[in-house]
Amino acid sequence: MIRKAFKKKSSGSKLDKFIEKYNLPREYLSINRKSVSRGVLVGLFWGFVPMPMQMLAVMAMTPFLRFNVPVAISMVWLSNPFTMPPMYYMEYLTGNFILGREGLSDIEISMDWFSENWDNIVIPLYTGTAFYSIVVSSLVYFFDQSIVDRFSEKRKVREREKKEKVKKQTIYF
């Protein structure tokens, strides 16, 4: 449905002029199964990583993996100021579980406490981050691929059935 809307305006559209003006590869803005799924994968991968400028990391990946950049950037926005604390805490707990550590119990919200316990926070946090970045983004990628395959297969079957129905209804004189 989205593809049909973009195909209607494809000849001489503003998008085509923008791509030609800045000499961008068409894959960066294309809407197909591979491009969108890769965008979801890259965006979620960097969205789980606790770092500033996640969108720049997505942009740095564009020459290596051809994907839909707007989709990837929107996936990075899943980690925003409201979702970051629970996400990073979940990654910290997962990292502690993977490493077999207890974790910190007397947490204080102060710069002194964080500077004293930095080593006890960073290692479990990035261990959990690696788990979620790799495993969850890969699972979502394969789930996305299977759903798109399933819907495209159902559409092909419906179109085939429609053609067969039209052939049966045709009356020959």
Stockholm file with secondary structure:
# STOCKHOLM 1.0

chainA/1-173         MIRKAFKKKSSGSKLDKFIEKYNLPREYLSINRKSVSRGVLVGLFWGFVPMPMQMLAVMAMTPFLRFNVPVAISMVWLSNPFTMPPMYYMEYLTGNFILGREGLSDIEISMDWFSENWDNIVIPLYTGTAFYSIVVSSLVYFFDQSIVDRFSEKRKVREREKKEKVKKQTIYF
#=GR chainA/1-173 SS CHHHHHHHTCTTCHHHHHHHHHTCCGGGTCCSHHHHHHHHHHHHHHHHSCCSCHHHHHHHHTTTSCCCHHHHHHHHTTSCTTTHHHHHHHHHHHHHHHHTCCCCCSCCCSHHHHHHSHHHHHHHHHHHHHHIIIIIHHHHHHHHHHHHHHHHHHHHHHHHHHHHHHHHHCCCC
#=GC SS_cons         CHHHHHHHTCTTCHHHHHHHHHTCCGGGTCCSHHHHHHHHHHHHHHHHSCCSCHHHHHHHHTTTSCCCHHHHHHHHTTSCTTTHHHHHHHHHHHHHHHHTCCCCCSCCCSHHHHHHSHHHHHHHHHHHHHHIIIIIHHHHHHHHHHHHHHHHHHHHHHHHHHHHHHHHHCCCC
//
